[in-house]
Amino acid sequence: MTTSRKLVFQKSDKCTGWACTACGWAKPLPRLVESEGNPPNDIETDFANHDCGKYPRKREDFSQDAARIVRGATEGKD
């Protein structure tokens, strides 16, 4: 079964940046560049080309929080 992955913007105490909802891949941004708008092209390209198998989730990864937010936002929508 293939997991659908999404590129999401996430803020946490440890990291702020773009993350994959399916794995531990993340692109932290400097605090001065925080932006919740559309991701820059280089981040979209990196996300599209990353292999989730090479980025196992870690307990502290904010990508887990991002996945939970996406699931919560889509639950009950048909």
Secondary structure, 3 states (H helix, E strand, C coil): CCCCCCEEEEECCCCEEEEECCCCCEEECCHHHCCCCCCCHHHHHHHHHCCHHHCCCCCCCHHHHHHHHHHHHHCCCC
